[in-house]
């Protein structure tokens, strides 16, 4: 693709060995490099995956020395991840005398889904004050009214969350047919709604029964043993 | 007045400096992008709104395939002389009475993708070069209560590199039982903080939605 430009000399002159200035046309090369650079920049920016941090409460190894933390039942919201991407919720807790009764007295479950109208609405309803404060704060940061770096804004939000004592305490429990995507989705929903206190706990046998009753699955024998 | 004759010449821009700068930028980008390693299992990570970047070093990543196999990967540390990977393998070998040679350890160090080989088959896995054969040996790390190799991998990884962080990379369709088992094993080893690897998704809630 070398374009050799030879200047025409006046006609009729003696034929001489002309001084040739070889000149490479670099335009295609530049084009190609431009493409490659764009490609690598995009790949570099987009391929990096993100992480979501979750901290679980420390396992109680010796139940005789340590007691499980007590939480108020009125603030508790239980989220049970069921089969087929369904979510079941119930407020409060089931008392020991209720689930050990024969037949056990179990609270009804409310069924929702992962859409914006489903679980998000349930969570926002219970977490309105904190969610509004966080949203207002984020708006101020985004609009530039409050000049803060990303890190300090994040710190401010996490401080708002620790100071909050009205929002729900969400306990996430997974039925054995749930999948990992459900789990991440529900944790993501916690972040979206600005829930201050949530954790993942093991599902209790009576809660498995509740899910089975709500989803219409035949009860399994392994569920009732522990 | 004589006319001023402009020399008839085609405009020609010298592109050499442009090519130079482009070449520099291109080399830089080529060197900084890390090639994604082919993983032993295809995993579609779930989406989240989190914007925290995956750490480059001091991570142990658990790959949870949709069929329930568990693979594990850890890095060499921020500095190549630290050689965390061969050290962890050597510790594992000691625990199971297998002695690994220098070349095997170096082989393991160079391995970039996740591994899911039972420790008994590790020697065989390291000795073959064929990728397809390698794949057939990747049956997932055993994590039953009778033969909990995963727990030992975690133990030695944390012993060799105390600042290691646990990352979980699971497929959306992975059964939660597998995840729960992994979380159990990690918590038994006093790891209570996990990073779940996700892809970025934009989700926004506006003020009106909350104020309703």
Boltz contact constraints between the chains, C-beta under 6 A:
constraints:
  - contact:
      token1: [A, 26]
      token2: [B, 15]
      max_distance: 6.0
  - contact:
      token1: [A, 26]
      token2: [B, 19]
      max_distance: 6.0
  - contact:
      token1: [A, 29]
      token2: [B, 19]
      max_distance: 6.0
  - contact:
      token1: [A, 30]
      token2: [B, 15]
      max_distance: 6.0
  - contact:
      token1: [A, 30]
      token2: [B, 18]
      max_distance: 6.0
  - contact:
      token1: [A, 30]
      token2: [B, 19]
      max_distance: 6.0
  - contact:
      token1: [A, 33]
      token2: [B, 22]
      max_distance: 6.0
  - contact:
      token1: [A, 33]
      token2: [B, 26]
      max_distance: 6.0
  - contact:
      token1: [A, 36]
      token2: [B, 26]
      max_distance: 6.0
  - contact:
      token1: [A, 37]
      token2: [B, 25]
      max_distance: 6.0
  - contact:
      token1: [A, 37]
      token2: [B, 26]
      max_distance: 6.0
  - contact:
      token1: [A, 40]
      token2: [B, 29]
      max_distance: 6.0
  - contact:
      token1: [A, 40]
      token2: [B, 33]
      max_distance: 6.0
  - contact:
      token1: [A, 44]
      token2: [B, 33]
      max_distance: 6.0
  - contact:
      token1: [A, 48]
      token2: [B, 53]
      max_distance: 6.0
  - contact:
      token1: [A, 49]
      token2: [B, 54]
      max_distance: 6.0
  - contact:
      token1: [A, 49]
      token2: [B, 197]
      max_distance: 6.0
  - contact:
      token1: [A, 50]
      token2: [B, 50]
      max_distance: 6.0
  - contact:
      token1: [A, 50]
      token2: [B, 198]
      max_distance: 6.0
  - contact:
      token1: [A, 50]
      token2: [B, 200]
      max_distance: 6.0
  - contact:
      token1: [A, 51]
      token2: [B, 52]
      max_distance: 6.0
  - contact:
      token1: [A, 51]
      token2: [B, 54]
      max_distance: 6.0
  - contact:
      token1: [A, 51]
      token2: [B, 195]
      max_distance: 6.0
  - contact:
      token1: [A, 51]
      token2: [B, 197]
      max_distance: 6.0
  - contact:
      token1: [A, 52]
      token2: [B, 48]
      max_distance: 6.0
  - contact:
      token1: [A, 52]
      token2: [B, 50]
      max_distance: 6.0
  - contact:
      token1: [A, 52]
      token2: [B, 196]
      max_distance: 6.0
  - contact:
      token1: [A, 52]
      token2: [B, 198]
      max_distance: 6.0
  - contact:
      token1: [A, 53]
      token2: [B, 195]
      max_distance: 6.0
  - contact:
      token1: [A, 54]
      token2: [B, 194]
      max_distance: 6.0
  - contact:
      token1: [A, 55]
      token2: [B, 192]
      max_distance: 6.0
  - contact:
      token1: [A, 55]
      token2: [B, 193]
      max_distance: 6.0
  - contact:
      token1: [A, 56]
      token2: [B, 192]
      max_distance: 6.0
  - contact:
      token1: [A, 58]
      token2: [B, 192]
      max_distance: 6.0
  - contact:
      token1: [A, 59]
      token2: [B, 187]
      max_distance: 6.0
  - contact:
      token1: [A, 124]
      token2: [B, 210]
      max_distance: 6.0
  - contact:
      token1: [A, 131]
      token2: [B, 210]
      max_distance: 6.0
  - contact:
      token1: [A, 132]
      token2: [B, 210]
      max_distance: 6.0
  - contact:
      token1: [A, 135]
      token2: [B, 207]
      max_distance: 6.0
  - contact:
      token1: [A, 135]
      token2: [B, 210]
      max_distance: 6.0
  - contact:
      token1: [A, 174]
      token2: [B, 176]
      max_distance: 6.0
  - contact:
      token1: [A, 176]
      token2: [B, 177]
      max_distance: 6.0
  - contact:
      token1: [A, 178]
      token2: [B, 176]
      max_distance: 6.0
  - contact:
      token1: [A, 179]
      token2: [B, 173]
      max_distance: 6.0
  - contact:
      token1: [A, 179]
      token2: [B, 176]
      max_distance: 6.0
  - contact:
      token1: [A, 180]
      token2: [B, 170]
      max_distance: 6.0
  - contact:
      token1: [A, 180]
      token2: [B, 174]
      max_distance: 6.0
  - contact:
      token1: [A, 180]
      token2: [B, 179]
      max_distance: 6.0
  - contact:
      token1: [A, 181]
      token2: [B, 46]
      max_distance: 6.0
  - contact:
      token1: [A, 181]
      token2: [B, 172]
      max_distance: 6.0
  - contact:
      token1: [A, 184]
      token2: [B, 46]
      max_distance: 6.0
  - contact:
      token1: [A, 184]
      token2: [B, 196]
      max_distance: 6.0
  - contact:
      token1: [A, 188]
      token2: [B, 48]
      max_distance: 6.0
  - contact:
      token1: [A, 192]
      token2: [B, 203]
      max_distance: 6.0
